[in-house]
Amino acid sequence: MPNSINLSLTDELREFVDQNSGDGSEYATPSEFVRDVLRDKKRKIEAAALRDAVIEGYRDIIDGRFVEYSGSLRHAIANVKRRDHEGW
């Protein structure tokens, strides 16, 4: 079941949407254009969160907040919890 949303746009934004949809453009309708813009924004937010998590992981390694994996995920998680509780 499609969901719809009603947006109020400034004249400038409406012109931008119109320039990027319809005849001679990549998008047949304004809805297609807006959906693609929203998907792109969502991807960018998700990519930024992933980059932040990777950077946080590197910082943990630099600061010595890691445990070596010895073949048991349960053991590694227990070590992390213990070390985290002890303050690394």
Secondary structure, DSSP 8 states (H G I E B T S, - for coil): ----------HHHHHHHHHTBSTTSSBSSHHHHHHHHHHHHHHHHHHHHHHHHHHHHHHHHHTT------S-HHHHHHHHHHHHHHT-
